[in-house]
Amino acid sequence: MRTRILTFALACALALTANRFARAQTSLEVPGPAQQNQPYLPPRQAPPPAPYAPDNGDTIQLLPQLAQPAPAPVQPQPAMPPAPAPPPVNVAPMTAQLPAVFRGCWNGQVNQVDWIRSEPGAHKIGYWTPKTYRLCYKRVGDEPFTLTFTETGVAPNDRIVNPHGNVVPLSTDGREFAAMRSRLYFDEYKTRADGFSPTFAVDETTILDCRIAGDDMTVAADVYGTRDGEPWFRAHWRADFRRLEN
């Protein structure tokens, strides 16, 4: 009897297991087919070169034209007004005819200067050598007054030789003022510890602003000097010239 019960239980268990296995098979999902790879495409071959055609001189090869941006329209420029003319400059007339107040002979000596300085890179300058002036403004016969004698020189100095020069009028206001230019030339000895050495040439150009004040002629002057033709110094001085005779 016990054997039948065990046999029946075993049969039931086998039937239950088979049923579960069948249901498991029906519930399993079947995977889809594996994705296939893309077909292999060989690389594209370069196109064969065009057949060579010899150039007989009549063939013109045109390069492709690049698109160029259209140029911007040119804006018309406004017309510039003409430059204004410079204002007129009042310049005293160049004349040798001085006013009558300059008549007579005038003597002056310039013993010192307000300042003196050497030109850049020039030789060292020494002491100022006093300069002398003599102007004679006279009438000869019925002729108008003229400068009958002018002279500029150097006060006696054992270092200066061969001084000579003159004065010429440049302009005048026709009343009591005149501008004149003097030129003075001389040779000056160089100095050394063992005595004098050869000379050098000095050329002084002086612009004199002359104004009559009674029996005096007040003069302010600017001097430019060269040494052996090279720039040497500049100076400024003031002095009074005295009238000697009418």
C-alpha positions as a printed Julia matrix, in Angstrom:
246×3 Matrix{Float64}:
   0.0     0.0     0.0
   2.83    2.41    0.91
   4.5     1.58   -2.37
   1.47    2.64   -4.38
   1.28    5.93   -2.55
   4.94    6.69   -3.28
   4.5     5.69   -6.91
   1.49    7.98   -7.28
   3.31   10.9    -5.63
   6.31   10.44   -7.9
   4.09   10.4   -10.97
   2.37   13.57   -9.87
   5.71   15.28   -9.34
   6.94   14.28  -12.76
   3.76   15.53  -14.4
   4.0    18.87  -12.61
   7.66   19.31  -13.63
   6.89   18.55  -17.27
   4.09   21.08  -17.27
   6.33   23.79  -15.86
   9.02   23.0   -18.45
   6.54   23.32  -21.29
   5.29   26.66  -20.05
   8.87   27.92  -19.65
   9.6    27.03  -23.25
   6.55   28.91  -24.51
   7.44   32.01  -22.41
  11.02   32.27  -23.64
  11.63   35.06  -26.16
  13.49   34.03  -29.22
  16.23   36.57  -30.09
  15.99   38.19  -33.47
  18.48   37.48  -36.15
  21.9    38.98  -35.64
  22.43   42.35  -37.4
  24.31   41.8   -40.55
  27.38   43.91  -41.44
  27.24   46.51  -44.21
  28.51   45.21  -47.51
  32.17   46.17  -48.26
  32.6    48.93  -50.78
  36.05   49.33  -52.34
  37.54   52.94  -52.34
  36.7    55.05  -55.32
  39.39   55.1   -57.92
  40.82   58.44  -59.09
  39.54   59.4   -62.51
  42.0    58.69  -65.28
  44.01   61.74  -66.41
  42.73   63.59  -69.43
  44.6    62.73  -72.58
  47.48   65.17  -73.2
  46.92   67.48  -76.1
  50.03   69.32  -77.31
  49.83   73.12  -77.23
  50.31   74.47  -80.71
  50.28   78.06  -79.54
  46.61   78.64  -80.37
  45.18   77.28  -77.14
  44.4    79.74  -74.35
  43.78   78.3   -70.93
  41.34   80.3   -68.84
  41.6    80.18  -65.08
  38.35   80.08  -63.15
  37.27   83.54  -62.12
  36.82   84.11  -58.43
  33.82   86.07  -57.42
  34.99   89.57  -56.51
  32.97   91.77  -54.19
  31.51   94.77  -55.87
  33.61   97.88  -55.1
  32.07  100.34  -52.73
  30.79  103.44  -54.43
  33.26  106.32  -54.25
  31.92  109.15  -52.24
  32.63  112.52  -53.84
  35.06  114.54  -51.75
  33.98  118.04  -50.89
  36.06  120.68  -52.54
  38.65  122.11  -50.16
  38.5   125.85  -49.8
  41.66  127.62  -50.91
  44.18  128.35  -48.2
  43.91  131.89  -46.92
  46.61  134.2   -48.1
  49.19  135.06  -45.43
  48.72  138.45  -43.85
  50.86  141.18  -45.36
  54.1   141.89  -43.57
  55.12  145.48  -43.23
  58.73  145.66  -44.23
  60.64  148.88  -44.19
  61.91  149.79  -47.64
  65.5   148.92  -48.42
  67.22  152.22  -48.9
  70.49  153.99  -48.28
  68.67  157.28  -47.79
  68.6   157.8   -44.03
  66.52  160.51  -42.33
  68.17  163.9   -41.9
  68.43  163.36  -38.12
  71.29  160.94  -38.84
  73.43  163.72  -40.32
  76.95  164.13  -38.93
  79.63  161.7   -37.86
  79.02  159.15  -35.14
  81.65  157.3   -33.12
  81.11  154.32  -30.86
  83.09  151.68  -29.02
  81.66  148.4   -27.75
  83.7   147.35  -24.72
  81.47  144.53  -23.48
  78.55  142.36  -24.52
  75.31  141.41  -22.8
  76.0   137.78  -23.61
  78.17  135.62  -25.84
  78.04  131.88  -26.51
  79.85  129.47  -28.79
  78.13  127.59  -31.56
  77.62  123.81  -31.05
  80.87  121.94  -31.61
  82.82  125.13  -32.21
  86.19  126.21  -30.8
  86.26  127.67  -27.34
  85.78  131.43  -27.32
  87.95  133.77  -25.34
  87.41  137.29  -24.07
  85.43  139.82  -26.05
  87.69  142.18  -27.97
  86.32  145.77  -27.96
  85.03  146.89  -31.39
  84.98  150.42  -32.81
  82.55  152.11  -35.21
  82.57  155.35  -37.16
  79.7   156.52  -39.4
  79.59  159.79  -41.35
  76.29  160.83  -42.9
  76.77  163.99  -44.88
  75.57  165.92  -47.86
  77.99  166.59  -50.7
  77.02  169.61  -52.79
  73.37  169.54  -53.74
  73.16  165.75  -53.42
  70.95  164.18  -50.74
  72.5   163.03  -47.48
  74.51  159.83  -47.85
  76.91  157.72  -45.83
  80.16  159.2   -47.02
  82.35  157.14  -44.69
  81.86  153.98  -42.61
  84.39  151.95  -40.71
  84.37  149.22  -38.12
  87.49  147.92  -36.43
  89.1   146.58  -33.28
  90.51  148.51  -30.34
  94.34  148.3   -30.31
  95.32  144.76  -29.43
  98.62  142.94  -29.98
  96.73  139.72  -30.77
  94.69  141.24  -33.64
  96.13  142.15  -37.04
  94.7   143.33  -40.36
  91.31  144.59  -39.15
  89.01  146.11  -41.79
  85.3   146.41  -42.39
  82.4   148.68  -43.28
  78.75  149.44  -42.55
  75.83  149.54  -44.99
  72.25  150.7   -44.31
  69.45  148.14  -44.69
  66.17  149.94  -43.95
  64.68  152.91  -42.14
  61.33  154.13  -40.89
  62.07  157.56  -42.42
  62.0   159.28  -39.02
  64.54  158.23  -36.38
  65.21  154.51  -36.82
  67.51  152.62  -39.19
  68.81  149.08  -39.47
  72.4   148.62  -40.64
  74.76  145.72  -41.25
  78.47  145.78  -40.5
  81.14  143.34  -41.62
  84.43  143.13  -39.76
  87.39  140.97  -40.77
  90.64  140.44  -38.89
  93.29  137.84  -38.11
  93.84  136.7   -34.55
  96.87  134.93  -33.16
  96.4   131.6   -31.47
  97.88  131.41  -27.99
 100.04  128.63  -26.61
 102.1   128.15  -23.51
 105.28  128.86  -25.47
 103.96  132.09  -27.01
 102.0   133.1   -30.07
 101.33  130.69  -32.89
  99.94  131.21  -36.42
  96.73  133.17  -36.82
  93.14  132.23  -37.69
  90.68  134.33  -39.69
  87.68  135.94  -37.97
  84.6   137.24  -39.78
  81.96  139.08  -37.73
  78.59  140.02  -39.21
  76.61  142.43  -37.03
  73.04  143.71  -37.45
  72.68  147.11  -35.8
  69.34  148.61  -34.8
  70.04  152.33  -34.55
  67.75  154.99  -33.07
  68.48  158.69  -32.73
  67.9   160.22  -29.29
  69.17  163.83  -29.27
  72.93  163.76  -29.72
  73.11  160.05  -29.07
  72.49  157.11  -31.31
  71.36  154.14  -29.2
  72.38  150.89  -30.84
  71.39  147.28  -30.1
  73.23  144.64  -32.09
  73.34  140.91  -32.76
  76.69  139.42  -33.82
  77.47  136.2   -35.67
  81.14  135.21  -35.86
  83.03  132.56  -37.82
  86.53  131.2   -37.36
  88.35  130.12  -40.51
  84.95  130.0   -42.21
  83.36  127.72  -39.56
  80.56  128.82  -37.18
  82.12  130.1   -33.98
  79.96  132.3   -31.72
  76.92  134.55  -31.32
  76.7   137.65  -29.14
  74.46  140.58  -28.29
  75.46  144.06  -27.14
  74.1   147.59  -26.6
  75.97  150.84  -26.84
  75.59  154.6   -27.4
  77.29  156.29  -30.36
  78.11  159.98  -29.96
  77.7   162.62  -32.65
  80.94  164.49  -33.29
  79.78  167.16  -35.73
  76.74  168.21  -37.75
